[in-house]
């Protein structure tokens, strides 16, 4: 009895692989993660949920003892959520570090002339967090008004081995 060998089926058309991989989102200032988009910072998922470029009035209204920003500066508020995805429980939230930088290429931190004082809904960064727990709150920096339109936030999980710096846009979509 004759047997037939089935003929090979044609393979579907395939798109050739790109010659260069697209840049990783959040790996540098130029590819900063857009507002509202999650980014992985060590064992955390961080989302910038809102940006208030001039939060000066809100910060001063919250606590009359807060110092006014120095001349040529304003308070810049950023609302974030940070969800813990790691296995160590409880985790401390203080190793999450958030800073900003603009066109002047000088980082803004949370001390000295960059300090805002106390403000409503400040991120509680001394809270124990368990897997799946989410911190929600605001960050604030006193920044040069000339830097506002170019500010980008960068974040690090200072206790995660191999954690890289992750960049977040602070500009509207």
C-alpha positions in Angstrom: 0.0 0.0 0.0 1.5 3.3 -1.0 2.1 5.9 1.6 2.2 9.6 1.0 4.4 12.1 2.8 2.4 15.1 3.8 3.7 18.3 2.3 4.9 20.9 4.7 2.4 23.6 5.5 3.5 27.1 4.5 4.6 29.2 7.5 2.7 32.5 8.1 4.4 35.7 7.1 6.6 36.9 10.0 7.7 40.4 10.7 11.5 40.6 10.8 12.9 41.3 14.2 13.8 44.9 14.7 17.5 45.6 14.3 17.6 47.7 17.4 15.6 47.2 20.6 13.5 50.2 21.6 14.8 52.1 24.6 13.6 50.8 27.9 11.0 53.1 29.5 12.3 54.8 32.6 15.9 54.0 32.1 16.9 57.7 31.7 15.5 61.2 31.6 14.7 61.0 27.9 12.6 57.9 28.3 10.9 58.9 31.6 7.8 57.0 32.6 4.7 59.1 31.8 2.4 60.4 34.6 -0.2 57.7 35.4 2.0 54.8 34.2 3.5 52.3 36.6 7.2 51.7 37.0 9.2 49.1 38.9 11.6 50.5 41.5 13.3 47.5 43.2 10.5 45.6 45.0 8.0 48.4 44.5 5.5 49.5 41.8 5.4 53.3 41.7 2.9 55.5 39.9 3.0 59.3 39.7 -0.7 60.0 40.0 -0.8 63.8 39.9 1.6 66.8 39.6 1.0 70.3 41.1 3.8 72.4 39.6 3.0 75.4 41.9 1.9 74.0 45.2 3.2 76.9 47.2 -0.2 78.3 48.3 -1.4 74.8 49.4 1.8 74.1 51.4 1.7 77.5 53.1 -2.1 77.2 53.8 -1.5 73.7 55.4 0.9 75.0 58.0 1.4 78.7 58.7 4.8 77.9 60.2 6.1 76.6 56.9 8.8 78.9 55.5 8.0 80.6 52.2 10.2 79.4 49.3 13.3 81.5 48.7 13.1 84.1 45.9 12.8 82.5 42.4 11.6 79.2 43.9 8.2 77.5 44.4 6.9 74.3 46.0 6.4 71.5 43.6 4.0 68.7 44.7 3.9 65.2 43.3 1.2 62.6 44.3 2.4 59.0 44.1 1.3 55.5 45.0 3.8 52.8 45.8 2.9 49.1 46.1 5.2 46.7 47.7 5.8 43.5 45.7 8.7 41.9 47.6 8.8 38.9 49.8 10.4 40.3 53.0 7.7 41.2 55.4 7.2 43.7 56.8 9.1 46.0 54.5 10.2 49.4 55.4 9.2 52.2 53.0 12.0 54.6 53.9 14.5 53.0 51.5 12.5 54.4 48.6 14.3 57.6 47.5 12.7 60.2 45.4 14.5 63.3 43.9 13.9 65.6 41.0 16.2 67.3 38.5 15.5 69.9 35.8 17.4 71.9 33.2 19.8 73.3 35.8 21.1 69.7 36.3 21.1 70.0 40.1 19.1 67.4 42.1 16.4 68.5 44.5 16.1 66.4 47.6 14.1 66.8 50.8 16.6 68.7 53.0 18.0 72.2 53.2 16.8 74.7 50.7 14.8 72.0 48.9 12.6 71.4 52.0 8.9 72.3 51.9 8.0 71.8 55.6 4.8 69.9 56.4 2.0 69.5 53.9 -1.3 67.8 53.5 -1.2 64.0 52.6 2.6 63.8 52.8 3.8 60.3 51.9 4.4 58.3 55.1 7.8 56.9 54.4 8.3 55.3 57.8 5.4 52.8 57.6 5.8 49.0 57.7 4.3 47.6 54.5 3.4 44.0 53.6 3.3 42.4 50.2 0.5 44.0 48.2 0.2 47.0 50.5 0.1 50.4 48.8 1.3 53.7 50.2 -0.4 56.8 48.8 0.8 60.3 49.4 2.5 63.4 48.2 6.2 64.5 47.9 7.3 68.1 47.8 10.4 70.0 46.7 11.3 73.7 46.8 12.6 74.1 43.2 13.8 76.9 41.0 10.9 78.3 39.1 13.0 78.2 35.9 13.3 74.4 36.3 9.6 73.6 36.7 8.9 72.9 33.0 11.8 70.5 32.7 11.6 68.6 36.0 11.9 64.8 36.0 11.7 62.6 39.1 14.1 59.7 39.7 13.5 57.0 42.2 15.6 54.2 43.8 15.0 51.4 46.3 18.2 51.8 48.2 17.9 48.3 49.9 17.2 46.2 46.8 20.3 44.6 45.4 20.7 45.5 41.8 18.0 48.1 41.9 18.5 50.7 39.2 17.5 54.4 39.0 14.0 54.7 37.5 12.9 58.0 35.8 9.4 59.4 35.9 8.1 62.3 33.9 6.5 65.2 35.9 5.1 66.8 32.8 1.5 66.5 31.6 0.8 63.9 28.9 
